[in-house]
Amino acid sequence: MGDFVKVKCVDCNNEQIIFTKASTTVMCQVCGGVLAEPTGGIAQFKAKEMEELS
Ligand SMILES: [Zn+2]
């Protein structure tokens, strides 16, 4: 998996590029919904994963 991934928010369909190893909760910039939560390794994605970016 690459370091960044493009995800789509399930609530508002906003597309956002996030870090796969995020150490903090990643919020949707549009609706404030949770896109990913840190697990200590690869973040757990709540949003739909669109594509990996290298
Ligand atoms: Zn959203």
mmCIF file of the protein (N, C-alpha, C, O) and its ligand, coordinates in Angstrom:
data_MODEL
# 
_entry.id   MODEL 
# 
loop_
_entity.id 
_entity.type 
_entity.pdbx_number_of_molecules 
1 polymer     1 
2 non-polymer 1 
# 
_entity_poly.entity_id                      1 
_entity_poly.type                           'polypeptide(L)' 
_entity_poly.nstd_linkage                   no 
_entity_poly.nstd_monomer                   no 
_entity_poly.pdbx_seq_one_letter_code       MGDFVKVKCVDCNNEQIIFTKASTTVMCQVCGGVLAEPTGGIAQFKAKEMEELS 
_entity_poly.pdbx_seq_one_letter_code_can   MGDFVKVKCVDCNNEQIIFTKASTTVMCQVCGGVLAEPTGGIAQFKAKEMEELS 
_entity_poly.pdbx_strand_id                 A 
# 
loop_
_entity_poly_seq.entity_id 
_entity_poly_seq.num 
_entity_poly_seq.mon_id 
_entity_poly_seq.hetero 
1 1  MET n 
1 2  GLY n 
1 3  ASP n 
1 4  PHE n 
1 5  VAL n 
1 6  LYS n 
1 7  VAL n 
1 8  LYS n 
1 9  CYS n 
1 10 VAL n 
1 11 ASP n 
1 12 CYS n 
1 13 ASN n 
1 14 ASN n 
1 15 GLU n 
1 16 GLN n 
1 17 ILE n 
1 18 ILE n 
1 19 PHE n 
1 20 THR n 
1 21 LYS n 
1 22 ALA n 
1 23 SER n 
1 24 THR n 
1 25 THR n 
1 26 VAL n 
1 27 MET n 
1 28 CYS n 
1 29 GLN n 
1 30 VAL n 
1 31 CYS n 
1 32 GLY n 
1 33 GLY n 
1 34 VAL n 
1 35 LEU n 
1 36 ALA n 
1 37 GLU n 
1 38 PRO n 
1 39 THR n 
1 40 GLY n 
1 41 GLY n 
1 42 ILE n 
1 43 ALA n 
1 44 GLN n 
1 45 PHE n 
1 46 LYS n 
1 47 ALA n 
1 48 LYS n 
1 49 GLU n 
1 50 MET n 
1 51 GLU n 
1 52 GLU n 
1 53 LEU n 
1 54 SER n 
# 
loop_
_struct_asym.id 
_struct_asym.entity_id 
A 1 
B 2 
# 
loop_
_chem_comp.id 
_chem_comp.type 
_chem_comp.mon_nstd_flag 
ALA 'L-peptide linking' y 
ASN 'L-peptide linking' y 
ASP 'L-peptide linking' y 
CYS 'L-peptide linking' y 
GLN 'L-peptide linking' y 
GLU 'L-peptide linking' y 
GLY 'peptide linking'   y 
ILE 'L-peptide linking' y 
LEU 'L-peptide linking' y 
LYS 'L-peptide linking' y 
MET 'L-peptide linking' y 
PHE 'L-peptide linking' y 
PRO 'L-peptide linking' y 
SER 'L-peptide linking' y 
THR 'L-peptide linking' y 
VAL 'L-peptide linking' y 
ZN  non-polymer         . 
# 
_pdbx_entity_nonpoly.entity_id   2 
_pdbx_entity_nonpoly.name        ? 
_pdbx_entity_nonpoly.comp_id     ZN 
# 
_pdbx_nonpoly_scheme.asym_id         B 
_pdbx_nonpoly_scheme.entity_id       2 
_pdbx_nonpoly_scheme.mon_id          ZN 
_pdbx_nonpoly_scheme.ndb_seq_num     1 
_pdbx_nonpoly_scheme.pdb_seq_num     101 
_pdbx_nonpoly_scheme.auth_seq_num    101 
_pdbx_nonpoly_scheme.pdb_mon_id      ZN 
_pdbx_nonpoly_scheme.auth_mon_id     ZN 
_pdbx_nonpoly_scheme.pdb_strand_id   A 
_pdbx_nonpoly_scheme.pdb_ins_code    . 
# 
loop_
_atom_site.group_PDB 
_atom_site.id 
_atom_site.type_symbol 
_atom_site.label_atom_id 
_atom_site.label_alt_id 
_atom_site.label_comp_id 
_atom_site.label_asym_id 
_atom_site.label_entity_id 
_atom_site.label_seq_id 
_atom_site.pdbx_PDB_ins_code 
_atom_site.Cartn_x 
_atom_site.Cartn_y 
_atom_site.Cartn_z 
_atom_site.occupancy 
_atom_site.B_iso_or_equiv 
_atom_site.pdbx_formal_charge 
_atom_site.auth_seq_id 
_atom_site.auth_comp_id 
_atom_site.auth_asym_id 
_atom_site.auth_atom_id 
_atom_site.pdbx_PDB_model_num 
ATOM   1   N  N  . MET A 1 1  ? 0.846   -1.197 0.000  1.00 0.00 ? 1   MET A N  1 
ATOM   2   C  CA . MET A 1 1  ? 0.000   0.000  0.000  1.00 0.00 ? 1   MET A CA 1 
ATOM   3   C  C  . MET A 1 1  ? 0.881   1.246  0.000  1.00 0.00 ? 1   MET A C  1 
ATOM   4   O  O  . MET A 1 1  ? 1.904   1.292  0.683  1.00 0.00 ? 1   MET A O  1 
ATOM   5   N  N  . GLY A 1 2  ? 0.483   2.238  -0.757 1.00 0.00 ? 2   GLY A N  1 
ATOM   6   C  CA . GLY A 1 2  ? 1.228   3.502  -0.799 1.00 0.00 ? 2   GLY A CA 1 
ATOM   7   C  C  . GLY A 1 2  ? 1.021   4.307  0.467  1.00 0.00 ? 2   GLY A C  1 
ATOM   8   O  O  . GLY A 1 2  ? 0.251   3.921  1.346  1.00 0.00 ? 2   GLY A O  1 
ATOM   9   N  N  . ASP A 1 3  ? 1.703   5.408  0.551  1.00 0.00 ? 3   ASP A N  1 
ATOM   10  C  CA . ASP A 1 3  ? 1.626   6.243  1.746  1.00 0.00 ? 3   ASP A CA 1 
ATOM   11  C  C  . ASP A 1 3  ? 0.355   7.087  1.779  1.00 0.00 ? 3   ASP A C  1 
ATOM   12  O  O  . ASP A 1 3  ? -0.095  7.515  2.842  1.00 0.00 ? 3   ASP A O  1 
ATOM   13  N  N  . PHE A 1 4  ? -0.210  7.317  0.604  1.00 0.00 ? 4   PHE A N  1 
ATOM   14  C  CA . PHE A 1 4  ? -1.408  8.145  0.534  1.00 0.00 ? 4   PHE A CA 1 
ATOM   15  C  C  . PHE A 1 4  ? -2.497  7.413  -0.245 1.00 0.00 ? 4   PHE A C  1 
ATOM   16  O  O  . PHE A 1 4  ? -2.212  6.626  -1.146 1.00 0.00 ? 4   PHE A O  1 
ATOM   17  N  N  . VAL A 1 5  ? -3.723  7.680  0.110  1.00 0.00 ? 5   VAL A N  1 
ATOM   18  C  CA . VAL A 1 5  ? -4.831  7.052  -0.586 1.00 0.00 ? 5   VAL A CA 1 
ATOM   19  C  C  . VAL A 1 5  ? -5.950  8.069  -0.733 1.00 0.00 ? 5   VAL A C  1 
ATOM   20  O  O  . VAL A 1 5  ? -6.186  8.893  0.150  1.00 0.00 ? 5   VAL A O  1 
ATOM   21  N  N  . LYS A 1 6  ? -6.631  7.992  -1.866 1.00 0.00 ? 6   LYS A N  1 
ATOM   22  C  CA . LYS A 1 6  ? -7.776  8.875  -2.068 1.00 0.00 ? 6   LYS A CA 1 
ATOM   23  C  C  . LYS A 1 6  ? -9.029  8.134  -1.615 1.00 0.00 ? 6   LYS A C  1 
ATOM   24  O  O  . LYS A 1 6  ? -9.296  7.017  -2.060 1.00 0.00 ? 6   LYS A O  1 
ATOM   25  N  N  . VAL A 1 7  ? -9.780  8.753  -0.743 1.00 0.00 ? 7   VAL A N  1 
ATOM   26  C  CA . VAL A 1 7  ? -10.998 8.127  -0.232 1.00 0.00 ? 7   VAL A CA 1 
ATOM   27  C  C  . VAL A 1 7  ? -12.189 9.034  -0.510 1.00 0.00 ? 7   VAL A C  1 
ATOM   28  O  O  . VAL A 1 7  ? -12.045 10.240 -0.716 1.00 0.00 ? 7   VAL A O  1 
ATOM   29  N  N  . LYS A 1 8  ? -13.357 8.427  -0.510 1.00 0.00 ? 8   LYS A N  1 
ATOM   30  C  CA . LYS A 1 8  ? -14.586 9.193  -0.694 1.00 0.00 ? 8   LYS A CA 1 
ATOM   31  C  C  . LYS A 1 8  ? -15.433 9.067  0.566  1.00 0.00 ? 8   LYS A C  1 
ATOM   32  O  O  . LYS A 1 8  ? -15.719 7.961  1.025  1.00 0.00 ? 8   LYS A O  1 
ATOM   33  N  N  . CYS A 1 9  ? -15.827 10.197 1.113  1.00 0.00 ? 9   CYS A N  1 
ATOM   34  C  CA . CYS A 1 9  ? -16.655 10.212 2.314  1.00 0.00 ? 9   CYS A CA 1 
ATOM   35  C  C  . CYS A 1 9  ? -18.005 9.551  2.013  1.00 0.00 ? 9   CYS A C  1 
ATOM   36  O  O  . CYS A 1 9  ? -18.650 9.867  1.013  1.00 0.00 ? 9   CYS A O  1 
ATOM   37  N  N  . VAL A 1 10 ? -18.421 8.640  2.883  1.00 0.00 ? 10  VAL A N  1 
ATOM   38  C  CA . VAL A 1 10 ? -19.672 7.932  2.645  1.00 0.00 ? 10  VAL A CA 1 
ATOM   39  C  C  . VAL A 1 10 ? -20.887 8.826  2.916  1.00 0.00 ? 10  VAL A C  1 
ATOM   40  O  O  . VAL A 1 10 ? -21.995 8.537  2.464  1.00 0.00 ? 10  VAL A O  1 
ATOM   41  N  N  . ASP A 1 11 ? -20.666 9.901  3.651  1.00 0.00 ? 11  ASP A N  1 
ATOM   42  C  CA . ASP A 1 11 ? -21.789 10.779 4.009  1.00 0.00 ? 11  ASP A CA 1 
ATOM   43  C  C  . ASP A 1 11 ? -22.050 11.862 2.962  1.00 0.00 ? 11  ASP A C  1 
ATOM   44  O  O  . ASP A 1 11 ? -23.200 12.136 2.620  1.00 0.00 ? 11  ASP A O  1 
ATOM   45  N  N  . CYS A 1 12 ? -20.954 12.488 2.443  1.00 0.00 ? 12  CYS A N  1 
ATOM   46  C  CA . CYS A 1 12 ? -21.154 13.623 1.538  1.00 0.00 ? 12  CYS A CA 1 
ATOM   47  C  C  . CYS A 1 12 ? -20.461 13.443 0.186  1.00 0.00 ? 12  CYS A C  1 
ATOM   48  O  O  . CYS A 1 12 ? -20.528 14.328 -0.667 1.00 0.00 ? 12  CYS A O  1 
ATOM   49  N  N  . ASN A 1 13 ? -19.795 12.295 -0.013 1.00 0.00 ? 13  ASN A N  1 
ATOM   50  C  CA . ASN A 1 13 ? -19.117 11.990 -1.277 1.00 0.00 ? 13  ASN A CA 1 
ATOM   51  C  C  . ASN A 1 13 ? -17.938 12.910 -1.569 1.00 0.00 ? 13  ASN A C  1 
ATOM   52  O  O  . ASN A 1 13 ? -17.464 12.962 -2.704 1.00 0.00 ? 13  ASN A O  1 
ATOM   53  N  N  . ASN A 1 14 ? -17.463 13.629 -0.569 1.00 0.00 ? 14  ASN A N  1 
ATOM   54  C  CA . ASN A 1 14 ? -16.255 14.429 -0.746 1.00 0.00 ? 14  ASN A CA 1 
ATOM   55  C  C  . ASN A 1 14 ? -15.062 13.500 -0.956 1.00 0.00 ? 14  ASN A C  1 
ATOM   56  O  O  . ASN A 1 14 ? -14.882 12.541 -0.205 1.00 0.00 ? 14  ASN A O  1 
ATOM   57  N  N  . GLU A 1 15 ? -14.247 13.780 -1.972 1.00 0.00 ? 15  GLU A N  1 
ATOM   58  C  CA . GLU A 1 15 ? -13.030 13.015 -2.178 1.00 0.00 ? 15  GLU A CA 1 
ATOM   59  C  C  . GLU A 1 15 ? -11.865 13.733 -1.525 1.00 0.00 ? 15  GLU A C  1 
ATOM   60  O  O  . GLU A 1 15 ? -11.690 14.940 -1.690 1.00 0.00 ? 15  GLU A O  1 
ATOM   61  N  N  . GLN A 1 16 ? -11.073 12.979 -0.785 1.00 0.00 ? 16  GLN A N  1 
ATOM   62  C  CA . GLN A 1 16 ? -9.986  13.573 -0.014 1.00 0.00 ? 16  GLN A CA 1 
ATOM   63  C  C  . GLN A 1 16 ? -8.802  12.628 -0.009 1.00 0.00 ? 16  GLN A C  1 
ATOM   64  O  O  . GLN A 1 16 ? -8.973  11.413 0.083  1.00 0.00 ? 16  GLN A O  1 
ATOM   65  N  N  . ILE A 1 17 ? -7.601  13.180 -0.108 1.00 0.00 ? 17  ILE A N  1 
ATOM   66  C  CA . ILE A 1 17 ? -6.380  12.369 -0.064 1.00 0.00 ? 17  ILE A CA 1 
ATOM   67  C  C  . ILE A 1 17 ? -5.871  12.359 1.368  1.00 0.00 ? 17  ILE A C  1 
ATOM   68  O  O  . ILE A 1 17 ? -5.652  13.413 1.967  1.00 0.00 ? 17  ILE A O  1 
ATOM   69  N  N  . ILE A 1 18 ? -5.683  11.158 1.916  1.00 0.00 ? 18  ILE A N  1 
ATOM   70  C  CA . ILE A 1 18 ? -5.241  11.046 3.305  1.00 0.00 ? 18  ILE A CA 1 
ATOM   71  C  C  . ILE A 1 18 ? -4.028  10.119 3.406  1.00 0.00 ? 18  ILE A C  1 
ATOM   72  O  O  . ILE A 1 18 ? -3.779  9.292  2.529  1.00 0.00 ? 18  ILE A O  1 
ATOM   73  N  N  . PHE A 1 19 ? -3.297  10.278 4.481  1.00 0.00 ? 19  PHE A N  1 
ATOM   74  C  CA . PHE A 1 19 ? -2.099  9.494  4.771  1.00 0.00 ? 19  PHE A CA 1 
ATOM   75  C  C  . PHE A 1 19 ? -2.526  8.140  5.340  1.00 0.00 ? 19  PHE A C  1 
ATOM   76  O  O  . PHE A 1 19 ? -3.322  8.078  6.277  1.00 0.00 ? 19  PHE A O  1 
ATOM   77  N  N  . THR A 1 20 ? -1.996  7.065  4.773  1.00 0.00 ? 20  THR A N  1 
ATOM   78  C  CA . THR A 1 20 ? -2.428  5.729  5.203  1.00 0.00 ? 20  THR A CA 1 
ATOM   79  C  C  . THR A 1 20 ? -1.969  5.386  6.614  1.00 0.00 ? 20  THR A C  1 
ATOM   80  O  O  . THR A 1 20 ? -2.561  4.534  7.277  1.00 0.00 ? 20  THR A O  1 
ATOM   81  N  N  . LYS A 1 21 ? -0.905  6.056  7.073  1.00 0.00 ? 21  LYS A N  1 
ATOM   82  C  CA . LYS A 1 21 ? -0.405  5.751  8.421  1.00 0.00 ? 21  LYS A CA 1 
ATOM   83  C  C  . LYS A 1 21 ? -0.712  6.910  9.372  1.00 0.00 ? 21  LYS A C  1 
ATOM   84  O  O  . LYS A 1 21 ? 0.086   7.235  10.251 1.00 0.00 ? 21  LYS A O  1 
ATOM   85  N  N  . ALA A 1 22 ? -1.855  7.514  9.185  1.00 0.00 ? 22  ALA A N  1 
ATOM   86  C  CA . ALA A 1 22 ? -2.257  8.652  10.004 1.00 0.00 ? 22  ALA A CA 1 
ATOM   87  C  C  . ALA A 1 22 ? -2.187  8.299  11.489 1.00 0.00 ? 22  ALA A C  1 
ATOM   88  O  O  . ALA A 1 22 ? -2.633  7.231  11.908 1.00 0.00 ? 22  ALA A O  1 
ATOM   89  N  N  . SER A 1 23 ? -1.621  9.213  12.275 1.00 0.00 ? 23  SER A N  1 
ATOM   90  C  CA . SER A 1 23 ? -1.500  8.974  13.714 1.00 0.00 ? 23  SER A CA 1 
ATOM   91  C  C  . SER A 1 23 ? -2.621  9.644  14.496 1.00 0.00 ? 23  SER A C  1 
ATOM   92  O  O  . SER A 1 23 ? -2.736  9.472  15.709 1.00 0.00 ? 23  SER A O  1 
ATOM   93  N  N  . THR A 1 24 ? -3.435  10.399 13.797 1.00 0.00 ? 24  THR A N  1 
ATOM   94  C  CA . THR A 1 24 ? -4.594  11.024 14.426 1.00 0.00 ? 24  THR A CA 1 
ATOM   95  C  C  . THR A 1 24 ? -5.828  10.735 13.567 1.00 0.00 ? 24  THR A C  1 
ATOM   96  O  O  . THR A 1 24 ? -5.704  10.384 12.393 1.00 0.00 ? 24  THR A O  1 
ATOM   97  N  N  . THR A 1 25 ? -6.992  10.881 14.146 1.00 0.00 ? 25  THR A N  1 
ATOM   98  C  CA . THR A 1 25 ? -8.221  10.676 13.403 1.00 0.00 ? 25  THR A CA 1 
ATOM   99  C  C  . THR A 1 25 ? -8.311  11.689 12.257 1.00 0.00 ? 25  THR A C  1 
ATOM   100 O  O  . THR A 1 25 ? -8.099  12.886 12.450 1.00 0.00 ? 25  THR A O  1 
ATOM   101 N  N  . VAL A 1 26 ? -8.629  11.185 11.066 1.00 0.00 ? 26  VAL A N  1 
ATOM   102 C  CA . VAL A 1 26 ? -8.753  12.058 9.895  1.00 0.00 ? 26  VAL A CA 1 
ATOM   103 C  C  . VAL A 1 26 ? -10.231 12.355 9.659  1.00 0.00 ? 26  VAL A C  1 
ATOM   104 O  O  . VAL A 1 26 ? -11.056 11.449 9.534  1.00 0.00 ? 26  VAL A O  1 
ATOM   105 N  N  . MET A 1 27 ? -10.541 13.650 9.603  1.00 0.00 ? 27  MET A N  1 
ATOM   106 C  CA . MET A 1 27 ? -11.920 14.078 9.446  1.00 0.00 ? 27  MET A CA 1 
ATOM   107 C  C  . MET A 1 27 ? -12.182 14.543 8.019  1.00 0.00 ? 27  MET A C  1 
ATOM   108 O  O  . MET A 1 27 ? -11.280 15.045 7.348  1.00 0.00 ? 27  MET A O  1 
ATOM   109 N  N  . CYS A 1 28 ? -13.403 14.376 7.566  1.00 0.00 ? 28  CYS A N  1 
ATOM   110 C  CA . CYS A 1 28 ? -13.819 14.921 6.283  1.00 0.00 ? 28  CYS A CA 1 
ATOM   111 C  C  . CYS A 1 28 ? -13.780 16.445 6.378  1.00 0.00 ? 28  CYS A C  1 
ATOM   112 O  O  . CYS A 1 28 ? -14.281 17.035 7.335  1.00 0.00 ? 28  CYS A O  1 
ATOM   113 N  N  . GLN A 1 29 ? -13.173 17.072 5.362  1.00 0.00 ? 29  GLN A N  1 
ATOM   114 C  CA . GLN A 1 29 ? -13.043 18.533 5.388  1.00 0.00 ? 29  GLN A CA 1 
ATOM   115 C  C  . GLN A 1 29 ? -14.369 19.215 5.085  1.00 0.00 ? 29  GLN A C  1 
ATOM   116 O  O  . GLN A 1 29 ? -14.519 20.411 5.335  1.00 0.00 ? 29  GLN A O  1 
ATOM   117 N  N  . VAL A 1 30 ? -15.317 18.481 4.559  1.00 0.00 ? 30  VAL A N  1 
ATOM   118 C  CA . VAL A 1 30 ? -16.605 19.075 4.202  1.00 0.00 ? 30  VAL A CA 1 
ATOM   119 C  C  . VAL A 1 30 ? -17.639 18.896 5.319  1.00 0.00 ? 30  VAL A C  1 
ATOM   120 O  O  . VAL A 1 30 ? -18.237 19.874 5.768  1.00 0.00 ? 30  VAL A O  1 
ATOM   121 N  N  . CYS A 1 31 ? -17.853 17.652 5.770  1.00 0.00 ? 31  CYS A N  1 
ATOM   122 C  CA . CYS A 1 31 ? -18.932 17.396 6.727  1.00 0.00 ? 31  CYS A CA 1 
ATOM   123 C  C  . CYS A 1 31 ? -18.430 17.050 8.119  1.00 0.00 ? 31  CYS A C  1 
ATOM   124 O  O  . CYS A 1 31 ? -19.226 16.957 9.053  1.00 0.00 ? 31  CYS A O  1 
ATOM   125 N  N  . GLY A 1 32 ? -17.113 16.854 8.279  1.00 0.00 ? 32  GLY A N  1 
ATOM   126 C  CA . GLY A 1 32 ? -16.562 16.564 9.592  1.00 0.00 ? 32  GLY A CA 1 
ATOM   127 C  C  . GLY A 1 32 ? -16.686 15.112 10.015 1.00 0.00 ? 32  GLY A C  1 
ATOM   128 O  O  . GLY A 1 32 ? -16.351 14.759 11.146 1.00 0.00 ? 32  GLY A O  1 
ATOM   129 N  N  . GLY A 1 33 ? -17.168 14.270 9.111  1.00 0.00 ? 33  GLY A N  1 
ATOM   130 C  CA . GLY A 1 33 ? -17.271 12.842 9.414  1.00 0.00 ? 33  GLY A CA 1 
ATOM   131 C  C  . GLY A 1 33 ? -15.895 12.197 9.501  1.00 0.00 ? 33  GLY A C  1 
ATOM   132 O  O  . GLY A 1 33 ? -14.926 12.723 8.952  1.00 0.00 ? 33  GLY A O  1 
ATOM   133 N  N  . VAL A 1 34 ? -15.802 11.067 10.186 1.00 0.00 ? 34  VAL A N  1 
ATOM   134 C  CA . VAL A 1 34 ? -14.522 10.376 10.342 1.00 0.00 ? 34  VAL A CA 1 
ATOM   135 C  C  . VAL A 1 34 ? -14.197 9.593  9.072  1.00 0.00 ? 34  VAL A C  1 
ATOM   136 O  O  . VAL A 1 34 ? -14.984 8.766  8.612  1.00 0.00 ? 34  VAL A O  1 
ATOM   137 N  N  . LEU A 1 35 ? -13.016 9.875  8.518  1.00 0.00 ? 35  LEU A N  1 
ATOM   138 C  CA . LEU A 1 35 ? -12.570 9.145  7.327  1.00 0.00 ? 35  LEU A CA 1 
ATOM   139 C  C  . LEU A 1 35 ? -11.646 7.991  7.693  1.00 0.00 ? 35  LEU A C  1 
ATOM   140 O  O  . LEU A 1 35 ? -11.696 6.931  7.070  1.00 0.00 ? 35  LEU A O  1 
ATOM   141 N  N  . ALA A 1 36 ? -10.808 8.193  8.695  1.00 0.00 ? 36  ALA A N  1 
ATOM   142 C  CA . ALA A 1 36 ? -9.868  7.155  9.107  1.00 0.00 ? 36  ALA A CA 1 
ATOM   143 C  C  . ALA A 1 36 ? -9.498  7.350  10.565 1.00 0.00 ? 36  ALA A C  1 
ATOM   144 O  O  . ALA A 1 36 ? -9.428  8.469  11.072 1.00 0.00 ? 36  ALA A O  1 
ATOM   145 N  N  . GLU A 1 37 ? -9.264  6.218  11.224 1.00 0.00 ? 37  GLU A N  1 
ATOM   146 C  CA . GLU A 1 37 ? -8.851  6.259  12.619 1.00 0.00 ? 37  GLU A CA 1 
ATOM   147 C  C  . GLU A 1 37 ? -7.506  5.561  12.756 1.00 0.00 ? 37  GLU A C  1 
ATOM   148 O  O  . GLU A 1 37 ? -7.271  4.547  12.100 1.00 0.00 ? 37  GLU A O  1 
ATOM   149 N  N  . PRO A 1 38 ? -6.616  6.089  13.602 1.00 0.00 ? 38  PRO A N  1 
ATOM   150 C  CA . PRO A 1 38 ? -5.292  5.489  13.781 1.00 0.00 ? 38  PRO A CA 1 
ATOM   151 C  C  . PRO A 1 38 ? -5.384  4.166  14.535 1.00 0.00 ? 38  PRO A C  1 
ATOM   152 O  O  . PRO A 1 38 ? -6.220  4.003  15.423 1.00 0.00 ? 38  PRO A O  1 
ATOM   153 N  N  . THR A 1 39 ? -4.508  3.216  14.168 1.00 0.00 ? 39  THR A N  1 
ATOM   154 C  CA . THR A 1 39 ? -4.485  1.923  14.840 1.00 0.00 ? 39  THR A CA 1 
ATOM   155 C  C  . THR A 1 39 ? -3.096  1.611  15.362 1.00 0.00 ? 39  THR A C  1 
ATOM   156 O  O  . THR A 1 39 ? -2.888  0.577  15.996 1.00 0.00 ? 39  THR A O  1 
ATOM   157 N  N  . GLY A 1 40 ? -2.124  2.512  15.098 1.00 0.00 ? 40  GLY A N  1 
ATOM   158 C  CA . GLY A 1 40 ? -0.740  2.237  15.432 1.00 0.00 ? 40  GLY A CA 1 
ATOM   159 C  C  . GLY A 1 40 ? 0.049   1.790  14.214 1.00 0.00 ? 40  GLY A C  1 
ATOM   160 O  O  . GLY A 1 40 ? 1.279   1.818  14.232 1.00 0.00 ? 40  GLY A O  1 
ATOM   161 N  N  . GLY A 1 41 ? -0.625  1.387  13.180 1.00 0.00 ? 41  GLY A N  1 
ATOM   162 C  CA . GLY A 1 41 ? 0.028   1.016  11.918 1.00 0.00 ? 41  GLY A CA 1 
ATOM   163 C  C  . GLY A 1 41 ? -0.722  1.679  10.788 1.00 0.00 ? 41  GLY A C  1 
ATOM   164 O  O  . GLY A 1 41 ? -0.825  2.904  10.725 1.00 0.00 ? 41  GLY A O  1 
ATOM   165 N  N  . ILE A 1 42 ? -1.247  0.852  9.890  1.00 0.00 ? 42  ILE A N  1 
ATOM   166 C  CA . ILE A 1 42 ? -2.074  1.386  8.817  1.00 0.00 ? 42  ILE A CA 1 
ATOM   167 C  C  . ILE A 1 42 ? -3.400  1.841  9.419  1.00 0.00 ? 42  ILE A C  1 
ATOM   168 O  O  . ILE A 1 42 ? -4.031  1.109  10.182 1.00 0.00 ? 42  ILE A O  1 
ATOM   169 N  N  . ALA A 1 43 ? -3.817  3.063  9.066  1.00 0.00 ? 43  ALA A N  1 
ATOM   170 C  CA . ALA A 1 43 ? -5.063  3.592  9.597  1.00 0.00 ? 43  ALA A CA 1 
ATOM   171 C  C  . ALA A 1 43 ? -6.247  2.748  9.125  1.00 0.00 ? 43  ALA A C  1 
ATOM   172 O  O  . ALA A 1 43 ? -6.237  2.176  8.034  1.00 0.00 ? 43  ALA A O  1 
ATOM   173 N  N  . GLN A 1 44 ? -7.261  2.691  9.979  1.00 0.00 ? 44  GLN A N  1 
ATOM   174 C  CA . GLN A 1 44 ? -8.480  1.979  9.608  1.00 0.00 ? 44  GLN A CA 1 
ATOM   175 C  C  . GLN A 1 44 ? -9.403  2.974  8.911  1.00 0.00 ? 44  GLN A C  1 
ATOM   176 O  O  . GLN A 1 44 ? -9.761  4.007  9.478  1.00 0.00 ? 44  GLN A O  1 
ATOM   177 N  N  . PHE A 1 45 ? -9.785  2.651  7.672  1.00 0.00 ? 45  PHE A N  1 
ATOM   178 C  CA . PHE A 1 45 ? -10.579 3.581  6.879  1.00 0.00 ? 45  PHE A CA 1 
ATOM   179 C  C  . PHE A 1 45 ? -12.066 3.384  7.105  1.00 0.00 ? 45  PHE A C  1 
ATOM   180 O  O  . PHE A 1 45 ? -12.581 2.266  7.059  1.00 0.00 ? 45  PHE A O  1 
ATOM   181 N  N  . LYS A 1 46 ? -12.740 4.492  7.349  1.00 0.00 ? 46  LYS A N  1 
ATOM   182 C  CA . LYS A 1 46 ? -14.192 4.466  7.475  1.00 0.00 ? 46  LYS A CA 1 
ATOM   183 C  C  . LYS A 1 46 ? -14.838 4.837  6.150  1.00 0.00 ? 46  LYS A C  1 
ATOM   184 O  O  . LYS A 1 46 ? -15.983 4.487  5.868  1.00 0.00 ? 46  LYS A O  1 
ATOM   185 N  N  . ALA A 1 47 ? -14.056 5.566  5.339  1.00 0.00 ? 47  ALA A N  1 
ATOM   186 C  CA . ALA A 1 47 ? -14.564 6.033  4.059  1.00 0.00 ? 47  ALA A CA 1 
ATOM   187 C  C  . ALA A 1 47 ? -14.270 5.001  2.980  1.00 0.00 ? 47  ALA A C  1 
ATOM   188 O  O  . ALA A 1 47 ? -13.459 4.097  3.184  1.00 0.00 ? 47  ALA A O  1 
ATOM   189 N  N  . LYS A 1 48 ? -14.915 5.131  1.851  1.00 0.00 ? 48  LYS A N  1 
ATOM   190 C  CA . LYS A 1 48 ? -14.685 4.243  0.723  1.00 0.00 ? 48  LYS A CA 1 
ATOM   191 C  C  . LYS A 1 48 ? -13.333 4.570  0.096  1.00 0.00 ? 48  LYS A C  1 
ATOM   192 O  O  . LYS A 1 48 ? -13.052 5.723  -0.231 1.00 0.00 ? 48  LYS A O  1 
ATOM   193 N  N  . GLU A 1 49 ? -12.497 3.539  -0.069 1.00 0.00 ? 49  GLU A N  1 
ATOM   194 C  CA . GLU A 1 49 ? -11.168 3.752  -0.638 1.00 0.00 ? 49  GLU A CA 1 
ATOM   195 C  C  . GLU A 1 49 ? -11.252 3.815  -2.158 1.00 0.00 ? 49  GLU A C  1 
ATOM   196 O  O  . GLU A 1 49 ? -11.776 2.897  -2.789 1.00 0.00 ? 49  GLU A O  1 
ATOM   197 N  N  . MET A 1 50 ? -10.748 4.874  -2.740 1.00 0.00 ? 50  MET A N  1 
ATOM   198 C  CA . MET A 1 50 ? -10.862 5.076  -4.188 1.00 0.00 ? 50  MET A CA 1 
ATOM   199 C  C  . MET A 1 50 ? -9.641  4.568  -4.941 1.00 0.00 ? 50  MET A C  1 
ATOM   200 O  O  . MET A 1 50 ? -9.776  3.756  -5.857 1.00 0.00 ? 50  MET A O  1 
ATOM   201 N  N  . GLU A 1 51 ? -8.463  5.027  -4.575 1.00 0.00 ? 51  GLU A N  1 
ATOM   202 C  CA . GLU A 1 51 ? -7.263  4.614  -5.263 1.00 0.00 ? 51  GLU A CA 1 
ATOM   203 C  C  . GLU A 1 51 ? -6.047  4.905  -4.410 1.00 0.00 ? 51  GLU A C  1 
ATOM   204 O  O  . GLU A 1 51 ? -6.036  5.834  -3.603 1.00 0.00 ? 51  GLU A O  1 
ATOM   205 N  N  . GLU A 1 52 ? -5.009  4.079  -4.609 1.00 0.00 ? 52  GLU A N  1 
ATOM   206 C  CA . GLU A 1 52 ? -3.763  4.298  -3.905 1.00 0.00 ? 52  GLU A CA 1 
ATOM   207 C  C  . GLU A 1 52 ? -2.916  5.279  -4.690 1.00 0.00 ? 52  GLU A C  1 
ATOM   208 O  O  . GLU A 1 52 ? -2.907  5.263  -5.921 1.00 0.00 ? 52  GLU A O  1 
ATOM   209 N  N  . LEU A 1 53 ? -2.211  6.125  -3.978 1.00 0.00 ? 53  LEU A N  1 
ATOM   210 C  CA . LEU A 1 53 ? -1.300  7.079  -4.586 1.00 0.00 ? 53  LEU A CA 1 
ATOM   211 C  C  . LEU A 1 53 ? 0.092   6.795  -4.068 1.00 0.00 ? 53  LEU A C  1 
ATOM   212 O  O  . LEU A 1 53 ? 0.275   6.549  -2.876 1.00 0.00 ? 53  LEU A O  1 
ATOM   213 N  N  . SER A 1 54 ? 1.063   6.825  -4.941 1.00 0.00 ? 54  SER A N  1 
ATOM   214 C  CA . SER A 1 54 ? 2.430   6.517  -4.512 1.00 0.00 ? 54  SER A CA 1 
ATOM   215 C  C  . SER A 1 54 ? 3.162   7.790  -4.122 1.00 0.00 ? 54  SER A C  1 
ATOM   216 O  O  . SER A 1 54 ? 4.329   7.737  -3.732 1.00 0.00 ? 54  SER A O  1 
HETATM 217 ZN ZN . ZN  B 2 .  ? -18.059 14.179 4.327  1.00 0.00 2 101 ZN  A ZN 1 
# 
